[in-house]
Amino acid sequence: MGVSGCGKTTIGEAVAHRLGWVFQEGDDFHPPENVAKMRAGIPLDDADRAPWLKAIEAWIREQSATQSSAVVTCSALKRAYRDELRAVDRAVSFVYLRVSDSELRRRVETRHHEYMPASLLDSQLAALEEPAADEQDVITVDATGPAADVAERVLGILRALFQA
């Protein structure tokens, strides 16, 4: 979880691959109306995100029903969104990829995304509610630096949790 440019897809794919888990890109769940808004540089609001979150919830339910361990990328910007997702299955956990605003800006300005322009970063940062201390199912990871190093940090934390 995290804002655009924090590395959700890159890190999520790497972690899922290394663990042999299913991976799903959360952006694929956006309805066409959301994609059109973002392409036009219009920030999404709670109402726009509702069907997207419902689609992710349905996917999580499918994985849970087959007892598949999985990674799905999702900004999960607000606690209410995280609460909604964690209500699907108590095994849902989050990895919050924290990156400084300046690094995020550098990343989004130097990458190509099919429909998420760099201009939307500010709206995501404004909407972000960083995980609170009582959200014990959220692992916060500094996602600055090479993606391979960040993925290794995430894997190390997950492995330690699984063995506990």
VOVEXVEX-257606 format. One record per residue: residue in three letters; z negated, x negated, y negated of N, C-alpha, C, CB in turn; residue number from 1. Coordinates in steps of 0.1 Angstrom, whole numbers, plus 5000, padded with zeros to 4 digits. Glycine has a CB too. Layout:
! residues N
  residu   nzz   nxx   nyy  cazz  caxx  cayy   czz   cxx   cyy  cbzz  cbxx  cbyy  num
     ALA     Z     X     Y     Z     X     Y     Z     X     Y     Z     X     Y  NUM
...
//
This chain:
! residues 164
  residu   nzz   nxx   nyy  cazz  caxx  cayy   czz   cxx   cyy  cbzz  cbxx  cbyy  num
     MET  5000  4992  5012  5000  5000  5000  5000  4991  4988  4988  5009  5000    1
     GLY  5005  4997  4977  5005  4990  4964  5017  4994  4956  5005  4975  4966    2
     VAL  5018  4989  4944  5029  4992  4935  5042  4985  4939  5025  4989  4921    3
     SER  5053  4989  4933  5066  4983  4935  5065  4968  4933  5076  4990  4926    4
     GLY  5071  4961  4942  5071  4946  4940  5059  4938  4946  5072  4943  4926    5
     CYS  5050  4946  4952  5038  4938  4958  5041  4932  4971  5026  4948  4959    6
     GLY  5052  4937  4978  5056  4931  4991  5054  4940  5003  5048  4918  4993    7
     LYS  5053  4953  5000  5050  4962  5011  5060  4961  5022  5050  4977  5006    8
     THR  5073  4961  5019  5083  4961  5030  5083  4947  5037  5097  4964  5024    9
     THR  5083  4937  5029  5084  4923  5035  5072  4921  5044  5085  4913  5024   10
     ILE  5060  4923  5039  5048  4920  5046  5046  4930  5058  5036  4921  5037   11
     GLY  5049  4943  5055  5048  4953  5065  5057  4950  5077  5051  4967  5060   12
     GLU  5069  4947  5074  5079  4943  5085  5074  4931  5093  5093  4940  5080   13
     ALA  5069  4921  5086  5064  4909  5093  5052  4912  5102  5061  4898  5083   14
     VAL  5043  4919  5097  5031  4922  5104  5034  4931  5116  5021  4930  5095   15
     ALA  5042  4941  5114  5046  4950  5126  5053  4942  5136  5055  4962  5121   16
     HIS  5063  4934  5132  5070  4925  5142  5061  4916  5150  5081  4917  5134   17
     ARG  5052  4909  5143  5043  4900  5150  5033  4907  5159  5035  4892  5140   18
     LEU  5029  4920  5156  5020  4927  5165  5028  4935  5175  5011  4936  5156   19
     GLY  5041  4936  5174  5048  4945  5183  5047  4960  5180  5044  4942  5198   20
     TRP  5044  4963  5168  5042  4977  5164  5055  4983  5158  5030  4978  5154   21
     VAL  5055  4996  5157  5066  5003  5151  5065  5001  5136  5065  5018  5155   22
     PHE  5076  4999  5129  5076  4998  5115  5085  5009  5109  5082  4984  5110   23
     GLN  5080  5015  5098  5088  5025  5091  5087  5022  5076  5083  5039  5094   24
     GLU  5098  5022  5069  5099  5021  5055  5096  5034  5048  5113  5015  5050   25
     GLY  5085  5035  5041  5081  5047  5034  5091  5053  5024  5068  5045  5027   26
     ASP  5098  5044  5018  5108  5049  5008  5119  5059  5015  5116  5038  5002   27
     ASP  5120  5057  5028  5130  5065  5035  5126  5080  5036  5132  5060  5050   28
     PHE  5113  5083  5033  5108  5097  5033  5110  5104  5020  5094  5096  5037   29
     HIS  5114  5097  5010  5116  5104  4997  5128  5114  4998  5119  5094  4986   30
     PRO  5125  5126  4993  5137  5136  4993  5147  5131  4982  5131  5150  4989   31
     PRO  5159  5136  4984  5170  5132  4974  5166  5134  4960  5182  5140  4978   32
     GLU  5159  5144  4957  5155  5147  4943  5146  5136  4937  5147  5160  4942   33
     ASN  5138  5130  4945  5129  5119  4941  5138  5107  4939  5118  5116  4951   34
     VAL  5147  5104  4948  5156  5093  4947  5164  5094  4934  5165  5091  4959   35
     ALA  5169  5105  4931  5177  5107  4919  5169  5105  4906  5183  5122  4919   36
     LYS  5156  5110  4906  5148  5108  4895  5145  5093  4893  5134  5115  4896   37
     MET  5142  5086  4903  5139  5072  4902  5151  5064  4898  5133  5066  4916   38
     ARG  5162  5067  4904  5175  5060  4899  5177  5062  4885  5187  5066  4907   39
     ALA  5173  5073  4879  5175  5076  4865  5164  5070  4857  5176  5091  4863   40
     GLY  5154  5063  4863  5143  5057  4856  5132  5067  4852  5149  5051  4844   41
     ILE  5132  5078  4859  5122  5089  4856  5110  5087  4866  5128  5103  4857   42
     PRO  5098  5085  4861  5087  5083  4870  5084  5096  4878  5074  5079  4863   43
     LEU  5079  5094  4890  5075  5105  4899  5061  5109  4895  5075  5101  4914   44
     ASP  5058  5122  4896  5044  5127  4894  5039  5132  4907  5044  5138  4883   45
     ASP  5027  5138  4906  5020  5142  4919  5028  5153  4926  5006  5148  4915   46
     ALA  5035  5162  4919  5043  5172  4925  5055  5166  4932  5047  5183  4914   47
     ASP  5061  5156  4926  5072  5149  4932  5068  5142  4945  5079  5139  4922   48
     ARG  5056  5136  4945  5052  5128  4956  5047  5137  4968  5041  5119  4952   49
     ALA  5043  5150  4965  5038  5158  4976  5047  5159  4988  5035  5172  4970   50
     PRO  5060  5163  4987  5068  5163  4999  5070  5150  5006  5081  5169  4996   51
     TRP  5070  5139  4998  5071  5126  5004  5058  5123  5012  5072  5115  4992   52
     LEU  5047  5126  5007  5034  5123  5014  5034  5132  5027  5022  5126  5006   53
     LYS  5038  5144  5026  5038  5153  5038  5047  5147  5049  5043  5168  5034   54
     ALA  5059  5142  5045  5068  5136  5054  5062  5124  5061  5081  5132  5047   55
     ILE  5055  5116  5053  5048  5104  5059  5037  5109  5068  5042  5095  5048   56
     GLU  5029  5119  5064  5019  5125  5073  5025  5129  5086  5012  5136  5066   57
     ALA  5036  5136  5086  5043  5141  5098  5046  5129  5107  5055  5149  5095   58
     TRP  5051  5118  5101  5055  5106  5109  5042  5100  5115  5062  5096  5100   59
     ILE  5032  5099  5107  5019  5094  5113  5015  5102  5125  5008  5093  5102   60
     ARG  5016  5116  5123  5012  5125  5135  5020  5122  5147  5013  5139  5130   61
     GLU  5033  5119  5145  5042  5116  5157  5037  5103  5163  5056  5115  5152   62
     GLN  5034  5093  5155  5030  5081  5161  5016  5082  5168  5028  5070  5150   63
     SER  5008  5090  5162  4994  5093  5168  4996  5100  5181  4986  5101  5158   64
     ALA  5005  5110  5182  5007  5118  5194  5011  5109  5206  5017  5129  5191   65
     THR  5019  5099  5203  5023  5090  5213  5015  5077  5215  5038  5086  5211   66
     GLN  5004  5077  5207  4994  5066  5207  5001  5053  5204  4987  5065  5221   67
     SER  5011  5054  5194  5018  5042  5190  5011  5035  5178  5032  5045  5187   68
     SER  5008  5023  5179  5004  5015  5167  5015  5013  5158  4996  5002  5171   69
     ALA  5014  5015  5145  5025  5015  5136  5021  5010  5122  5032  5028  5135   70
     VAL  5031  5006  5115  5030  5002  5101  5040  5011  5093  5032  4987  5098   71
     VAL  5035  5018  5083  5044  5025  5074  5041  5020  5059  5043  5041  5075   72
     THR  5051  5017  5052  5049  5013  5038  5047  5026  5030  5060  5004  5033   73
     CYS  5038  5025  5020  5035  5037  5012  5028  5031  5000  5027  5048  5019   74
     SER  5032  5035  4988  5024  5030  4976  5010  5035  4976  5031  5035  4963   75
     ALA  5007  5047  4981  4994  5053  4981  4986  5050  4969  4986  5047  4994   76
     LEU  4992  5052  4957  4987  5048  4945  4973  5054  4941  4997  5051  4934   77
     LYS  4971  5066  4945  4959  5073  4941  4950  5076  4953  4962  5087  4935   78
     ARG  4937  5076  4951  4928  5079  4961  4931  5092  4968  4913  5079  4956   79
     ALA  4935  5102  4961  4938  5115  4967  4949  5114  4977  4942  5125  4956   80
     TYR  4959  5105  4974  4970  5103  4984  4964  5096  4996  4981  5094  4977   81
     ARG  4956  5086  4994  4950  5079  5006  4941  5089  5014  4942  5067  5001   82
     ASP  4934  5097  5007  4925  5107  5014  4934  5116  5023  4917  5115  5004   83
     GLU  4945  5120  5017  4955  5129  5024  4960  5122  5037  4966  5134  5015   84
     LEU  4964  5110  5035  4969  5102  5047  4959  5099  5057  4976  5090  5042   85
     ARG  4947  5096  5053  4936  5092  5063  4931  5105  5070  4925  5085  5056   86
     ALA  4933  5117  5064  4929  5129  5070  4938  5132  5083  4930  5141  5060   87
     VAL  4949  5126  5083  4959  5129  5095  4953  5123  5108  4972  5122  5092   88
     ASP  4947  5111  5107  4942  5105  5119  4931  5095  5114  4953  5097  5127   89
     ARG  4920  5095  5120  4909  5086  5115  4912  5072  5118  4896  5090  5122   90
     ALA  4922  5069  5126  4926  5055  5128  4935  5049  5117  4933  5054  5141   91
     VAL  4939  5057  5107  4947  5053  5096  4939  5043  5088  4952  5065  5087   92
     SER  4945  5031  5085  4939  5021  5076  4949  5017  5066  4933  5009  5084   93
     PHE  4945  5011  5056  4954  5006  5045  4952  4991  5043  4951  5014  5032   94
     VAL  4963  4985  5040  4963  4971  5035  4968  4972  5020  4971  4961  5044   95
     TYR  4959  4969  5011  4963  4969  4997  4967  4955  4993  4951  4974  4988   96
     LEU  4980  4954  4989  4986  4941  4985  4984  4940  4970  5001  4940  4990   97
     ARG  4974  4933  4966  4971  4931  4952  4979  4919  4946  4956  4930  4949   98
     VAL  4986  4921  4935  4993  4911  4928  4991  4913  4913  5009  4912  4932   99
     SER  4990  4902  4906  4989  4903  4891  5000  4910  4885  4987  4889  4885  100
     ASP  4998  4917  4874  5008  4924  4867  5020  4915  4863  5003  4930  4854  101
     SER  5017  4902  4858  5027  4893  4854  5036  4889  4866  5021  4881  4848  102
     GLU  5030  4887  4878  5038  4884  4890  5046  4896  4894  5029  4879  4901  103
     LEU  5040  4908  4894  5048  4920  4897  5060  4921  4889  5039  4932  4896  104
     ARG  5058  4919  4876  5070  4920  4866  5081  4910  4870  5065  4918  4852  105
     ARG  5076  4898  4873  5086  4888  4876  5094  4892  4889  5079  4874  4879  106
     ARG  5087  4897  4898  5093  4901  4911  5103  4913  4909  5083  4905  4921  107
     VAL  5099  4923  4902  5107  4935  4901  5119  4932  4892  5100  4947  4896  108
     GLU  5118  4923  4883  5129  4920  4874  5139  4911  4880  5124  4913  4861  109
     THR  5135  4904  4891  5145  4895  4898  5149  4899  4911  5138  4881  4899  110
     ARG  5147  4912  4915  5151  4917  4928  5160  4929  4926  5139  4921  4937  111
     HIS  5167  4932  4936  5175  4945  4936  5169  4955  4945  5190  4942  4941  112
     HIS  5167  4967  4940  5162  4978  4948  5172  4989  4946  5147  4982  4944  113
     GLU  5175  4996  4957  5185  5006  4957  5183  5017  4946  5186  5013  4971  114
     TYR  5171  5020  4944  5168  5031  4933  5155  5030  4926  5169  5044  4940  115
     MET  5148  5018  4927  5136  5017  4920  5137  5006  4909  5124  5013  4930  116
     PRO  5141  5010  4897  5143  5001  4886  5130  4994  4881  5150  5007  4874  117
     ALA  5131  4982  4876  5119  4975  4871  5112  4984  4860  5123  4962  4865  118
     SER  5119  4992  4853  5113  5000  4843  5102  5010  4848  5124  5008  4835  119
     LEU  5102  5013  4861  5092  5022  4866  5079  5015  4870  5098  5029  4878  120
     LEU  5079  5002  4869  5066  4995  4872  5054  5000  4864  5068  4980  4871  121
     ASP  5057  5001  4851  5046  5005  4842  5040  5019  4846  5050  5006  4828  122
     SER  5048  5028  4850  5043  5041  4855  5035  5040  4867  5055  5051  4856  123
     GLN  5039  5031  4876  5031  5029  4889  5018  5022  4886  5040  5021  4899  124
     LEU  5018  5013  4877  5005  5006  4873  4996  5016  4866  5008  4994  4864  125
     ALA  5002  5025  4858  4993  5035  4852  4987  5045  4862  5001  5043  4841  126
     ALA  4995  5048  4872  4990  5058  4882  4980  5051  4893  5002  5064  4889  127
     LEU  4981  5038  4894  4974  5031  4905  4959  5033  4903  4977  5016  4905  128
     GLU  4952  5038  4913  4938  5038  4914  4934  5028  4925  4932  5052  4917  129
     GLU  4930  5016  4921  4927  5006  4931  4916  5011  4940  4922  4993  4924  130
     PRO  4917  5007  4953  4907  5012  4962  4893  5010  4958  4910  5006  4976  131
     ALA  4884  5020  4960  4870  5018  4956  4862  5012  4968  4864  5032  4953  132
     ALA  4851  5007  4965  4842  5000  4975  4839  5009  4987  4829  4995  4968  133
     ASP  4838  5022  4985  4835  5031  4996  4847  5034  5005  4828  5044  4990  134
     GLU  4858  5029  5001  4870  5032  5010  4870  5020  5020  4884  5032  5001  135
     GLN  4862  5022  5030  4860  5011  5040  4872  5008  5049  4848  5014  5048  136
     ASP  4882  5017  5049  4894  5016  5057  4905  5009  5049  4898  5029  5062  137
     VAL  4902  5003  5038  4912  4996  5030  4908  4981  5030  4912  5001  5015  138
     ILE  4918  4973  5034  4917  4958  5034  4925  4954  5021  4923  4952  5047  139
     THR  4919  4947  5012  4925  4942  5000  4929  4927  5003  4916  4943  4988  140
     VAL  4942  4924  5000  4947  4911  5003  4954  4906  4990  4957  4911  5015  141
     ASP  4951  4894  4986  4959  4888  4975  4973  4885  4980  4952  4875  4969  142
     ALA  4983  4892  4975  4997  4891  4980  5005  4881  4971  5003  4904  4980  143
     THR  4998  4872  4964  5005  4862  4956  5009  4851  4966  4997  4857  4944  144
     GLY  5020  4845  4964  5024  4834  4972  5035  4838  4982  5012  4828  4979  145
     PRO  5039  4828  4990  5049  4831  5000  5046  4842  5009  5052  4818  5008  146
     ALA  5056  4850  5012  5054  4862  5021  5048  4858  5034  5067  4870  5022  147
     ALA  5053  4847  5040  5048  4843  5053  5033  4840  5053  5056  4831  5058  148
     ASP  5029  4834  5042  5014  4832  5041  5006  4844  5039  5012  4822  5029  149
     VAL  5011  4854  5031  5005  4867  5030  5004  4874  5043  5012  4875  5019  150
     ALA  5015  4874  5050  5015  4881  5063  5005  4875  5073  5029  4880  5069  151
     GLU  5004  4862  5072  4994  4855  5081  4980  4859  5077  4996  4840  5080  152
     ARG  4977  4860  5064  4964  4864  5060  4961  4878  5065  4963  4864  5044  153
     VAL  4971  4887  5064  4969  4901  5068  4967  4901  5083  4981  4910  5065  154
     LEU  4975  4894  5091  4973  4893  5105  4960  4888  5109  4984  4884  5111  155
     GLY  4955  4878  5103  4942  4872  5106  4931  4882  5104  4939  4860  5097  156
     ILE  4932  4890  5093  4922  4900  5091  4922  4911  5101  4923  4906  5076  157
     LEU  4935  4916  5104  4936  4926  5114  4931  4922  5128  4951  4931  5115  158
     ARG  4935  4910  5132  4930  4905  5145  4915  4904  5145  4936  4891  5147  159
     ALA  4909  4900  5135  4894  4899  5134  4888  4913  5136  4889  4892  5122  160
     LEU  4894  4923  5129  4889  4937  5130  4891  4942  5144  4897  4946  5120  161
     PHE  4902  4940  5150  4905  4945  5164  4895  4939  5174  4919  4942  5168  162
     GLN  4891  4927  5172  4882  4920  5181  4868  4924  5179  4884  4905  5180  163
     ALA  4865  4930  5167  4851  4933  5164  4846  4945  5172  4849  4936  5149  164
//
